[in-house]
Amino acid sequence: MFAGYAHDAPFDEPYYEIGSAGTLRGLERESFSGDVLVFTNLEYIKGFSKYPSFRTSLFVDIGNVYDNRNGVDFSDLRTSIGLGIRWKIASFVQTDLFIDWAYDTETGESKAYGGTSFNF
């Protein structure tokens, strides 16, 4: 769970943005922006006893950004749901590779994501 508030950001640009694998999956990158962020990610990860380096994931992302703190409306939160596959690589580097598929419940659009938990 994450919440943030920024005021008078540099160059008068919105401080927070949602949409992408790092925030609200299922939305285009930087779909919404503002100075107030409310966000949570709930994820259930289940491993396989025979193949411990592989796991599946079910997730729900809930959140939104608002122009200012007076505009925060908890009835206006965006939601996406999805599933993913995780592969923990221990022999080369300690990282997870992931493939996620997310569905935006408001628009009905879906997106696929792939990446790693390690920054090279």
N, CA, C and O atoms as CSV, one atom per row, in Angstrom:
chain,resi,resn,atom,element,x,y,z
A,1,MET,N,N,0.854,-1.168,0.000
A,1,MET,CA,C,0.000,0.000,0.000
A,1,MET,C,C,0.899,1.229,0.000
A,1,MET,O,O,1.917,1.273,0.690
A,2,PHE,N,N,0.505,2.222,-0.784
A,2,PHE,CA,C,1.327,3.410,-0.910
A,2,PHE,C,C,0.430,4.619,-1.107
A,2,PHE,O,O,-0.556,4.561,-1.841
A,3,ALA,N,N,0.773,5.695,-0.458
A,3,ALA,CA,C,0.070,6.965,-0.660
A,3,ALA,C,C,1.131,8.062,-0.679
A,3,ALA,O,O,2.133,7.985,0.033
A,4,GLY,N,N,0.901,9.074,-1.494
A,4,GLY,CA,C,1.863,10.157,-1.569
A,4,GLY,C,C,1.198,11.479,-1.869
A,4,GLY,O,O,0.146,11.541,-2.506
A,5,TYR,N,N,1.831,12.532,-1.398
A,5,TYR,CA,C,1.338,13.882,-1.647
A,5,TYR,C,C,2.531,14.768,-1.987
A,5,TYR,O,O,3.540,14.766,-1.281
A,6,ALA,N,N,2.409,15.507,-3.050
A,6,ALA,CA,C,3.459,16.444,-3.450
A,6,ALA,C,C,2.805,17.779,-3.763
A,6,ALA,O,O,1.700,17.832,-4.304
A,7,HIS,N,N,3.487,18.838,-3.423
A,7,HIS,CA,C,2.949,20.171,-3.690
A,7,HIS,C,C,4.076,21.012,-4.270
A,7,HIS,O,O,5.210,20.972,-3.793
A,8,ASP,N,N,3.748,21.770,-5.303
A,8,ASP,CA,C,4.738,22.618,-5.970
A,8,ASP,C,C,5.929,21.804,-6.482
A,8,ASP,O,O,7.083,22.094,-6.166
A,9,ALA,N,N,5.620,20.779,-7.283
A,9,ALA,CA,C,6.663,19.952,-7.886
A,9,ALA,C,C,7.497,20.795,-8.845
A,9,ALA,O,O,7.015,21.805,-9.357
A,10,PRO,N,N,8.726,20.399,-9.091
A,10,PRO,CA,C,9.585,21.157,-10.014
A,10,PRO,C,C,8.939,21.315,-11.393
A,10,PRO,O,O,8.322,20.381,-11.905
A,11,PHE,N,N,9.080,22.469,-11.972
A,11,PHE,CA,C,8.582,22.793,-13.311
A,11,PHE,C,C,7.059,22.692,-13.416
A,11,PHE,O,O,6.516,22.594,-14.516
A,12,ASP,N,N,6.373,22.717,-12.271
A,12,ASP,CA,C,4.916,22.681,-12.214
A,12,ASP,C,C,4.339,21.456,-12.931
A,12,ASP,O,O,3.265,21.529,-13.528
A,13,GLU,N,N,5.057,20.335,-12.866
A,13,GLU,CA,C,4.606,19.081,-13.465
A,13,GLU,C,C,3.943,18.222,-12.390
A,13,GLU,O,O,4.321,18.311,-11.222
A,14,PRO,N,N,2.964,17.394,-12.757
A,14,PRO,CA,C,2.392,16.465,-11.771
A,14,PRO,C,C,3.476,15.529,-11.246
A,14,PRO,O,O,4.355,15.103,-11.996
A,15,TYR,N,N,3.409,15.220,-9.982
A,15,TYR,CA,C,4.464,14.451,-9.340
A,15,TYR,C,C,4.282,12.940,-9.491
A,15,TYR,O,O,5.267,12.211,-9.601
A,16,TYR,N,N,3.040,12.462,-9.498
A,16,TYR,CA,C,2.769,11.031,-9.559
A,16,TYR,C,C,2.037,10.682,-10.845
A,16,TYR,O,O,1.253,11.472,-11.371
A,17,GLU,N,N,2.316,9.465,-11.345
A,17,GLU,CA,C,1.631,8.951,-12.524
A,17,GLU,C,C,1.328,7.476,-12.294
A,17,GLU,O,O,2.112,6.773,-11.657
A,18,ILE,N,N,0.191,7.004,-12.810
A,18,ILE,CA,C,-0.115,5.587,-12.712
A,18,ILE,C,C,-0.363,5.027,-14.111
A,18,ILE,O,O,-0.716,5.742,-15.049
A,19,GLY,N,N,-0.163,3.736,-14.199
A,19,GLY,CA,C,-0.289,3.022,-15.452
A,19,GLY,C,C,1.055,2.446,-15.829
A,19,GLY,O,O,1.971,3.204,-16.148
A,20,SER,N,N,1.209,1.139,-15.807
A,20,SER,CA,C,2.417,0.419,-16.201
A,20,SER,C,C,2.597,-0.758,-15.257
A,20,SER,O,O,1.800,-0.966,-14.342
A,21,ALA,N,N,3.643,-1.518,-15.488
A,21,ALA,CA,C,3.913,-2.694,-14.660
A,21,ALA,C,C,4.250,-2.323,-13.223
A,21,ALA,O,O,4.055,-3.135,-12.319
A,22,GLY,N,N,4.755,-1.110,-12.993
A,22,GLY,CA,C,5.162,-0.705,-11.654
A,22,GLY,C,C,4.044,-0.135,-10.798
A,22,GLY,O,O,4.197,-0.014,-9.583
A,23,THR,N,N,2.933,0.212,-11.406
A,23,THR,CA,C,1.828,0.788,-10.622
A,23,THR,C,C,0.533,0.049,-10.928
A,23,THR,O,O,0.320,-1.054,-10.424
A,24,LEU,N,N,-0.319,0.629,-11.732
A,24,LEU,CA,C,-1.621,0.037,-12.019
A,24,LEU,C,C,-1.551,-0.683,-13.358
A,24,LEU,O,O,-1.688,-0.069,-14.416
A,25,ARG,N,N,-1.335,-1.992,-13.298
A,25,ARG,CA,C,-1.215,-2.786,-14.509
A,25,ARG,C,C,-2.559,-2.814,-15.245
A,25,ARG,O,O,-3.615,-2.751,-14.615
A,26,GLY,N,N,-2.518,-2.905,-16.546
A,26,GLY,CA,C,-3.725,-2.896,-17.362
A,26,GLY,C,C,-3.996,-1.548,-17.991
A,26,GLY,O,O,-4.800,-1.445,-18.917
A,27,LEU,N,N,-3.334,-0.510,-17.500
A,27,LEU,CA,C,-3.465,0.837,-18.064
A,27,LEU,C,C,-2.217,1.172,-18.874
A,27,LEU,O,O,-1.127,0.665,-18.609
A,28,GLU,N,N,-2.401,2.028,-19.856
A,28,GLU,CA,C,-1.238,2.522,-20.598
A,28,GLU,C,C,-0.310,3.258,-19.639
A,28,GLU,O,O,-0.765,3.819,-18.643
A,29,ARG,N,N,0.962,3.260,-19.927
A,29,ARG,CA,C,1.962,3.944,-19.104
A,29,ARG,C,C,1.602,5.419,-18.949
A,29,ARG,O,O,1.276,6.099,-19.922
A,30,GLU,N,N,1.668,5.897,-17.708
A,30,GLU,CA,C,1.402,7.293,-17.366
A,30,GLU,C,C,0.020,7.753,-17.823
A,30,GLU,O,O,-0.135,8.871,-18.313
A,31,SER,N,N,-0.984,6.889,-17.661
A,31,SER,CA,C,-2.355,7.215,-18.076
A,31,SER,C,C,-2.955,8.367,-17.281
A,31,SER,O,O,-3.685,9.194,-17.829
A,32,PHE,N,N,-2.650,8.419,-16.007
A,32,PHE,CA,C,-3.188,9.464,-15.147
A,32,PHE,C,C,-2.059,10.075,-14.339
A,32,PHE,O,O,-1.122,9.376,-13.952
A,33,SER,N,N,-2.139,11.375,-14.082
A,33,SER,CA,C,-1.090,12.038,-13.311
A,33,SER,C,C,-1.699,13.085,-12.391
A,33,SER,O,O,-2.782,13.609,-12.653
A,34,GLY,N,N,-0.994,13.378,-11.320
A,34,GLY,CA,C,-1.446,14.371,-10.362
A,34,GLY,C,C,-0.486,14.472,-9.196
A,34,GLY,O,O,0.584,13.862,-9.207
A,35,ASP,N,N,-0.867,15.237,-8.196
A,35,ASP,CA,C,-0.011,15.476,-7.033
A,35,ASP,C,C,-0.351,14.601,-5.828
A,35,ASP,O,O,0.379,14.611,-4.837
A,36,VAL,N,N,-1.441,13.850,-5.898
A,36,VAL,CA,C,-1.831,12.969,-4.797
A,36,VAL,C,C,-2.008,11.559,-5.357
A,36,VAL,O,O,-2.726,11.363,-6.338
A,37,LEU,N,N,-1.360,10.590,-4.741
A,37,LEU,CA,C,-1.416,9.200,-5.178
A,37,LEU,C,C,-1.959,8.326,-4.059
A,37,LEU,O,O,-1.534,8.440,-2.910
A,38,VAL,N,N,-2.897,7.456,-4.399
A,38,VAL,CA,C,-3.399,6.425,-3.502
A,38,VAL,C,C,-3.303,5.125,-4.289
A,38,VAL,O,O,-3.869,5.014,-5.376
A,39,PHE,N,N,-2.583,4.134,-3.742
A,39,PHE,CA,C,-2.326,2.930,-4.519
A,39,PHE,C,C,-2.079,1.731,-3.609
A,39,PHE,O,O,-1.421,1.855,-2.576
A,40,THR,N,N,-2.604,0.580,-3.990
A,40,THR,CA,C,-2.280,-0.670,-3.311
A,40,THR,C,C,-2.211,-1.795,-4.326
A,40,THR,O,O,-2.908,-1.784,-5.341
A,41,ASN,N,N,-1.368,-2.752,-4.036
A,41,ASN,CA,C,-1.210,-3.935,-4.869
A,41,ASN,C,C,-1.362,-5.144,-3.966
A,41,ASN,O,O,-0.599,-5.318,-3.016
A,42,LEU,N,N,-2.343,-5.974,-4.259
A,42,LEU,CA,C,-2.541,-7.216,-3.514
A,42,LEU,C,C,-2.163,-8.362,-4.439
A,42,LEU,O,O,-2.654,-8.450,-5.564
A,43,GLU,N,N,-1.293,-9.236,-3.961
A,43,GLU,CA,C,-0.806,-10.305,-4.822
A,43,GLU,C,C,-0.718,-11.611,-4.045
A,43,GLU,O,O,-0.180,-11.658,-2.939
A,44,TYR,N,N,-1.254,-12.664,-4.640
A,44,TYR,CA,C,-1.154,-14.004,-4.076
A,44,TYR,C,C,-0.211,-14.797,-4.971
A,44,TYR,O,O,-0.460,-14.945,-6.167
A,45,ILE,N,N,0.871,-15.305,-4.389
A,45,ILE,CA,C,1.867,-16.053,-5.150
A,45,ILE,C,C,1.896,-17.494,-4.642
A,45,ILE,O,O,2.008,-17.748,-3.443
A,46,LYS,N,N,1.793,-18.419,-5.577
A,46,LYS,CA,C,1.769,-19.850,-5.242
A,46,LYS,C,C,2.879,-20.554,-5.995
A,46,LYS,O,O,2.980,-20.444,-7.217
A,47,GLY,N,N,3.710,-21.278,-5.262
A,47,GLY,CA,C,4.807,-22.014,-5.868
A,47,GLY,C,C,4.430,-23.453,-6.164
A,47,GLY,O,O,3.362,-23.929,-5.779
A,48,PHE,N,N,5.316,-24.125,-6.847
A,48,PHE,CA,C,5.151,-25.543,-7.158
A,48,PHE,C,C,6.179,-26.322,-6.347
A,48,PHE,O,O,7.368,-26.007,-6.396
A,49,SER,N,N,5.743,-27.326,-5.608
A,49,SER,CA,C,6.679,-28.077,-4.765
A,49,SER,C,C,7.718,-28.815,-5.596
A,49,SER,O,O,8.859,-28.963,-5.159
A,50,LYS,N,N,7.354,-29.274,-6.765
A,50,LYS,CA,C,8.291,-30.002,-7.623
A,50,LYS,C,C,9.272,-29.062,-8.332
A,50,LYS,O,O,10.402,-29.457,-8.619
A,51,TYR,N,N,8.849,-27.819,-8.619
A,51,TYR,CA,C,9.682,-26.816,-9.303
A,51,TYR,C,C,9.663,-25.524,-8.485
A,51,TYR,O,O,8.930,-24.599,-8.834
A,52,PRO,N,N,10.435,-25.434,-7.425
A,52,PRO,CA,C,10.353,-24.291,-6.504
A,52,PRO,C,C,10.754,-22.947,-7.106
A,52,PRO,O,O,10.407,-21.906,-6.548
A,53,SER,N,N,11.470,-22.937,-8.223
A,53,SER,CA,C,11.867,-21.657,-8.809
A,53,SER,C,C,10.746,-21.042,-9.659
A,53,SER,O,O,10.856,-19.887,-10.071
A,54,PHE,N,N,9.677,-21.791,-9.927
A,54,PHE,CA,C,8.545,-21.271,-10.700
A,54,PHE,C,C,7.352,-21.040,-9.775
A,54,PHE,O,O,7.053,-21.860,-8.906
A,55,ARG,N,N,6.679,-19.914,-9.979
A,55,ARG,CA,C,5.513,-19.570,-9.179
A,55,ARG,C,C,4.457,-18.924,-10.066
A,55,ARG,O,O,4.777,-18.375,-11.121
A,56,THR,N,N,3.214,-18.987,-9.645
A,56,THR,CA,C,2.129,-18.273,-10.323
A,56,THR,C,C,1.658,-17.154,-9.411
A,56,THR,O,O,1.876,-17.184,-8.200
A,57,SER,N,N,1.014,-16.173,-10.008
A,57,SER,CA,C,0.583,-15.000,-9.255
A,57,SER,C,C,-0.816,-14.579,-9.686
A,57,SER,O,O,-1.122,-14.547,-10.878
A,58,LEU,N,N,-1.650,-14.262,-8.727
A,58,LEU,CA,C,-2.937,-13.606,-8.958
A,58,LEU,C,C,-2.853,-12.252,-8.270
A,58,LEU,O,O,-2.406,-12.168,-7.126
A,59,PHE,N,N,-3.280,-11.186,-8.954
A,59,PHE,CA,C,-3.123,-9.874,-8.340
A,59,PHE,C,C,-4.314,-8.961,-8.614
A,59,PHE,O,O,-5.083,-9.151,-9.557
A,60,VAL,N,N,-4.425,-7.966,-7.746
A,60,VAL,CA,C,-5.389,-6.873,-7.879
A,60,VAL,C,C,-4.627,-5.588,-7.592
A,60,VAL,O,O,-3.984,-5.462,-6.550
A,61,ASP,N,N,-4.697,-4.638,-8.512
A,61,ASP,CA,C,-4.119,-3.310,-8.318
A,61,ASP,C,C,-5.264,-2.323,-8.177
A,61,ASP,O,O,-6.188,-2.325,-8.990
A,62,ILE,N,N,-5.215,-1.485,-7.161
A,62,ILE,CA,C,-6.266,-0.501,-6.902
A,62,ILE,C,C,-5.602,0.836,-6.624
A,62,ILE,O,O,-4.685,0.913,-5.806
A,63,GLY,N,N,-6.054,1.896,-7.297
A,63,GLY,CA,C,-5.473,3.199,-7.021
A,63,GLY,C,C,-5.920,4.260,-7.995
A,63,GLY,O,O,-6.666,3.992,-8.937
A,64,ASN,N,N,-5.456,5.459,-7.756
A,64,ASN,CA,C,-5.706,6.588,-8.641
A,64,ASN,C,C,-4.799,7.736,-8.220
A,64,ASN,O,O,-4.197,7.709,-7.146
A,65,VAL,N,N,-4.712,8.728,-9.067
A,65,VAL,CA,C,-4.015,9.962,-8.738
A,65,VAL,C,C,-5.004,11.114,-8.886
A,65,VAL,O,O,-5.960,11.042,-9.659
A,66,TYR,N,N,-4.752,12.169,-8.134
A,66,TYR,CA,C,-5.653,13.312,-8.111
A,66,TYR,C,C,-4.837,14.594,-8.225
A,66,TYR,O,O,-3.668,14.640,-7.842
A,67,ASP,N,N,-5.470,15.629,-8.756
A,67,ASP,CA,C,-4.779,16.903,-8.957
A,67,ASP,C,C,-4.318,17.538,-7.653
A,67,ASP,O,O,-3.231,18.110,-7.586
A,68,ASN,N,N,-5.151,17.437,-6.612
A,68,ASN,CA,C,-4.791,18.011,-5.314
A,68,ASN,C,C,-5.493,17.233,-4.212
A,68,ASN,O,O,-6.354,16.398,-4.488
A,69,ARG,N,N,-5.125,17.506,-2.966
A,69,ARG,CA,C,-5.675,16.711,-1.857
A,69,ARG,C,C,-7.170,16.926,-1.661
A,69,ARG,O,O,-7.838,16.061,-1.095
A,70,ASN,N,N,-7.712,18.050,-2.109
A,70,ASN,CA,C,-9.157,18.277,-2.000
A,70,ASN,C,C,-9.946,17.468,-3.023
A,70,ASN,O,O,-11.157,17.303,-2.882
A,71,GLY,N,N,-9.268,16.961,-4.053
A,71,GLY,CA,C,-9.935,16.195,-5.095
A,71,GLY,C,C,-9.943,14.697,-4.869
A,71,GLY,O,O,-10.469,13.958,-5.701
A,72,VAL,N,N,-9.370,14.221,-3.755
A,72,VAL,CA,C,-9.315,12.784,-3.496
A,72,VAL,C,C,-10.722,12.246,-3.285
A,72,VAL,O,O,-11.475,12.742,-2.447
A,73,ASP,N,N,-11.061,11.228,-4.057
A,73,ASP,CA,C,-12.384,10.601,-3.996
A,73,ASP,C,C,-12.183,9.089,-4.009
A,73,ASP,O,O,-11.889,8.511,-5.055
A,74,PHE,N,N,-12.338,8.450,-2.856
A,74,PHE,CA,C,-12.098,7.015,-2.755
A,74,PHE,C,C,-13.130,6.182,-3.498
A,74,PHE,O,O,-12.939,4.976,-3.661
A,75,SER,N,N,-14.210,6.787,-3.948
A,75,SER,CA,C,-15.172,6.044,-4.770
A,75,SER,C,C,-14.752,6.052,-6.235
A,75,SER,O,O,-15.420,5.442,-7.070
A,76,ASP,N,N,-13.662,6.729,-6.557
A,76,ASP,CA,C,-13.176,6.856,-7.927
A,76,ASP,C,C,-11.842,6.127,-8.127
A,76,ASP,O,O,-11.010,6.573,-8.917
A,77,LEU,N,N,-11.635,5.027,-7.430
A,77,LEU,CA,C,-10.395,4.272,-7.565
A,77,LEU,C,C,-10.464,3.362,-8.790
A,77,LEU,O,O,-11.499,2.754,-9.062
A,78,ARG,N,N,-9.370,3.275,-9.514
A,78,ARG,CA,C,-9.263,2.388,-10.674
A,78,ARG,C,C,-8.828,1.013,-10.184
A,78,ARG,O,O,-8.104,0.902,-9.195
A,79,THR,N,N,-9.272,-0.035,-10.876
A,79,THR,CA,C,-8.940,-1.401,-10.477
A,79,THR,C,C,-8.527,-2.214,-11.689
A,79,THR,O,O,-9.145,-2.129,-12.750
A,80,SER,N,N,-7.484,-2.995,-11.521
A,80,SER,CA,C,-7.116,-3.976,-12.536
A,80,SER,C,C,-6.865,-5.301,-11.837
A,80,SER,O,O,-6.436,-5.339,-10.684
A,81,ILE,N,N,-7.136,-6.378,-12.543
A,81,ILE,CA,C,-6.920,-7.723,-12.019
A,81,ILE,C,C,-6.069,-8.487,-13.022
A,81,ILE,O,O,-6.038,-8.141,-14.203
A,82,GLY,N,N,-5.382,-9.519,-12.561
A,82,GLY,CA,C,-4.576,-10.263,-13.506
A,82,GLY,C,C,-3.899,-11.472,-12.908
A,82,GLY,O,O,-4.100,-11.835,-11.749
A,83,LEU,N,N,-3.086,-12.078,-13.753
A,83,LEU,CA,C,-2.319,-13.235,-13.336
A,83,LEU,C,C,-0.936,-13.164,-13.955
A,83,LEU,O,O,-0.705,-12.469,-14.944
A,84,GLY,N,N,-0.026,-13.902,-13.345
A,84,GLY,CA,C,1.349,-13.845,-13.821
A,84,GLY,C,C,2.119,-15.102,-13.520
A,84,GLY,O,O,1.660,-15.980,-12.790
A,85,ILE,N,N,3.297,-15.169,-14.095
A,85,ILE,CA,C,4.230,-16.263,-13.883
A,85,ILE,C,C,5.541,-15.648,-13.408
A,85,ILE,O,O,5.990,-14.636,-13.948
A,86,ARG,N,N,6.153,-16.260,-12.396
A,86,ARG,CA,C,7.423,-15.801,-11.852
A,86,ARG,C,C,8.453,-16.919,-11.949
A,86,ARG,O,O,8.136,-18.085,-11.715
A,87,TRP,N,N,9.681,-16.561,-12.293
A,87,TRP,CA,C,10.774,-17.529,-12.343
A,87,TRP,C,C,11.940,-16.944,-11.575
A,87,TRP,O,O,12.524,-15.946,-11.998
A,88,LYS,N,N,12.284,-17.545,-10.463
A,88,LYS,CA,C,13.401,-17.087,-9.635
A,88,LYS,C,C,14.690,-17.698,-10.169
A,88,LYS,O,O,14.865,-18.917,-10.175
A,89,ILE,N,N,15.582,-16.830,-10.614
A,89,ILE,CA,C,16.868,-17.263,-11.160
A,89,ILE,C,C,17.922,-17.054,-10.082
A,89,ILE,O,O,18.193,-15.922,-9.681
A,90,ALA,N,N,18.505,-18.130,-9.624
A,90,ALA,CA,C,19.494,-18.034,-8.549
A,90,ALA,C,C,20.909,-18.313,-9.027
A,90,ALA,O,O,21.870,-17.955,-8.347
A,91,SER,N,N,21.054,-18.947,-10.186
A,91,SER,CA,C,22.397,-19.334,-10.611
A,91,SER,C,C,23.196,-18.173,-11.198
A,91,SER,O,O,24.412,-18.119,-11.018
A,92,PHE,N,N,22.546,-17.250,-11.891
A,92,PHE,CA,C,23.242,-16.134,-12.524
A,92,PHE,C,C,23.215,-14.902,-11.620
A,92,PHE,O,O,24.265,-14.395,-11.224
A,93,VAL,N,N,22.039,-14.433,-11.301
A,93,VAL,CA,C,21.836,-13.320,-10.372
A,93,VAL,C,C,20.607,-13.638,-9.537
A,93,VAL,O,O,19.767,-14.436,-9.953
A,94,GLN,N,N,20.491,-13.041,-8.395
A,94,GLN,CA,C,19.319,-13.238,-7.541
A,94,GLN,C,C,18.188,-12.332,-8.031
A,94,GLN,O,O,18.059,-11.201,-7.563
A,95,THR,N,N,17.382,-12.809,-8.955
A,95,THR,CA,C,16.320,-11.991,-9.520
A,95,THR,C,C,15.123,-12.843,-9.895
A,95,THR,O,O,15.211,-14.069,-9.959
A,96,ASP,N,N,14.015,-12.187,-10.137
A,96,ASP,CA,C,12.817,-12.842,-10.644
A,96,ASP,C,C,12.533,-12.325,-12.040
A,96,ASP,O,O,12.568,-11.117,-12.274
A,97,LEU,N,N,12.253,-13.221,-12.962
A,97,LEU,CA,C,11.702,-12.831,-14.248
A,97,LEU,C,C,10.192,-12.978,-14.133
A,97,LEU,O,O,9.703,-13.918,-13.507
A,98,PHE,N,N,9.452,-12.052,-14.735
A,98,PHE,CA,C,8.006,-12.152,-14.623
A,98,PHE,C,C,7.319,-11.872,-15.954
A,98,PHE,O,O,7.814,-11.115,-16.789
A,99,ILE,N,N,6.179,-12.498,-16.122
A,99,ILE,CA,C,5.247,-12.204,-17.210
A,99,ILE,C,C,3.883,-12.042,-16.541
A,99,ILE,O,O,3.401,-12.949,-15.864
A,100,ASP,N,N,3.272,-10.880,-16.739
A,100,ASP,CA,C,1.962,-10.592,-16.153
A,100,ASP,C,C,0.973,-10.251,-17.251
A,100,ASP,O,O,1.332,-9.663,-18.272
A,101,TRP,N,N,-0.254,-10.623,-17.030
A,101,TRP,CA,C,-1.358,-10.212,-17.890
A,101,TRP,C,C,-2.361,-9.515,-16.981
A,101,TRP,O,O,-2.773,-10.081,-15.968
A,102,ALA,N,N,-2.762,-8.289,-17.331
A,102,ALA,CA,C,-3.661,-7.499,-16.495
A,102,ALA,C,C,-4.869,-7.032,-17.295
A,102,ALA,O,O,-4.770,-6.745,-18.488
A,103,TYR,N,N,-6.006,-6.960,-16.622
A,103,TYR,CA,C,-7.272,-6.560,-17.212
A,103,TYR,C,C,-7.793,-5.342,-16.454
A,103,TYR,O,O,-7.982,-5.402,-15.239
A,104,ASP,N,N,-8.026,-4.242,-17.163
A,104,ASP,CA,C,-8.580,-3.026,-16.557
A,104,ASP,C,C,-10.089,-3.201,-16.466
A,104,ASP,O,O,-10.763,-3.306,-17.491
A,105,THR,N,N,-10.623,-3.234,-15.255
A,105,THR,CA,C,-12.047,-3.515,-15.062
A,105,THR,C,C,-12.951,-2.391,-15.564
A,105,THR,O,O,-14.132,-2.624,-15.822
A,106,GLU,N,N,-12.418,-1.180,-15.706
A,106,GLU,CA,C,-13.245,-0.060,-16.155
A,106,GLU,C,C,-13.372,-0.014,-17.679
A,106,GLU,O,O,-14.468,0.179,-18.206
A,107,THR,N,N,-12.269,-0.188,-18.377
A,107,THR,CA,C,-12.289,-0.068,-19.839
A,107,THR,C,C,-12.455,-1.411,-20.544
A,107,THR,O,O,-12.854,-1.454,-21.708
A,108,GLY,N,N,-12.154,-2.502,-19.852
A,108,GLY,CA,C,-12.213,-3.819,-20.468
A,108,GLY,C,C,-10.986,-4.153,-21.300
A,108,GLY,O,O,-10.947,-5.202,-21.942
A,109,GLU,N,N,-9.992,-3.289,-21.301
A,109,GLU,CA,C,-8.765,-3.541,-22.052
A,109,GLU,C,C,-7.788,-4.357,-21.213
A,109,GLU,O,O,-7.836,-4.337,-19.983
A,110,SER,N,N,-6.904,-5.071,-21.897
A,110,SER,CA,C,-5.899,-5.852,-21.185
A,110,SER,C,C,-4.523,-5.587,-21.781
A,110,SER,O,O,-4.392,-5.169,-22.932
A,111,LYS,N,N,-3.506,-5.840,-20.968
A,111,LYS,CA,C,-2.119,-5.620,-21.388
A,111,LYS,C,C,-1.264,-6.737,-20.805
A,111,LYS,O,O,-1.569,-7.290,-19.749
A,112,ALA,N,N,-0.194,-7.052,-21.513
A,112,ALA,CA,C,0.790,-8.015,-21.029
A,112,ALA,C,C,2.075,-7.270,-20.690
A,112,ALA,O,O,2.433,-6.294,-21.349
A,113,TYR,N,N,2.757,-7.739,-19.662
A,113,TYR,CA,C,3.998,-7.130,-19.193
A,113,TYR,C,C,5.038,-8.226,-18.989
A,113,TYR,O,O,4.699,-9.360,-18.652
A,114,GLY,N,N,6.262,-7.890,-19.189
A,114,GLY,CA,C,7.364,-8.782,-18.909
A,114,GLY,C,C,8.522,-7.990,-18.368
A,114,GLY,O,O,8.694,-6.821,-18.713
A,115,GLY,N,N,9.312,-8.603,-17.531
A,115,GLY,CA,C,10.444,-7.885,-16.984
A,115,GLY,C,C,11.164,-8.676,-15.926
A,115,GLY,O,O,11.002,-9.890,-15.804
A,116,THR,N,N,11.955,-7.967,-15.171
A,116,THR,CA,C,12.749,-8.555,-14.115
A,116,THR,C,C,12.678,-7.683,-12.866
A,116,THR,O,O,12.409,-6.485,-12.956
A,117,SER,N,N,12.913,-8.272,-11.722
A,117,SER,CA,C,12.937,-7.503,-10.482
A,117,SER,C,C,14.308,-6.920,-10.227
A,117,SER,O,O,14.503,-6.221,-9.232
A,118,PHE,N,N,15.254,-7.187,-11.093
A,118,PHE,CA,C,16.643,-6.746,-10.916
A,118,PHE,C,C,16.972,-5.694,-11.963
A,118,PHE,O,O,16.673,-5.878,-13.143
A,119,ASN,N,N,17.580,-4.606,-11.546
A,119,ASN,CA,C,18.029,-3.590,-12.487
A,119,ASN,C,C,19.464,-3.878,-12.889
A,119,ASN,O,O,20.352,-3.918,-12.037
A,120,PHE,N,N,19.698,-4.077,-14.165
A,120,PHE,CA,C,21.045,-4.382,-14.649
A,120,PHE,C,C,21.862,-3.125,-14.787
A,120,PHE,O,O,23.026,-3.186,-15.183
